[in-house]
């Protein structure tokens, strides 16, 4: 199982506003070059949501449908794949106020269920997921700082994994 983490700081915002924007999944295709499609079947402000995703992955598409549980009072969004290309895919977003800024933490665990290909597929999927989240948060909020080692590129090689 592969673990993905991304931390960001959104400067001079309120956690509630960041939360309400992060959960607008249908905006992600315009925000992140890896996202071909994101369809919300049910969404926030309901307590539970469902969405379908298509991400450019290598020379094809990575597809899944997930269920989300929204806990705005704790700044949490939990998700788990219900159908799709992963054997398992689940994680959460944590959105918390820190003084005048908002801390955004994304974490996910995934497994394709193909041990013989995990050395090839897992690093690419980790990069695509991490970059998608980074591009989305940067696109949603002008004053965003992504923490950690990540280089964003909009080149075709970045979108397709170089394949």
Order of alpha helices (4+ residues) and beta strands (2+ residues): beta-alpha-alpha-beta-beta-beta-beta-beta-beta-alpha-beta-alpha
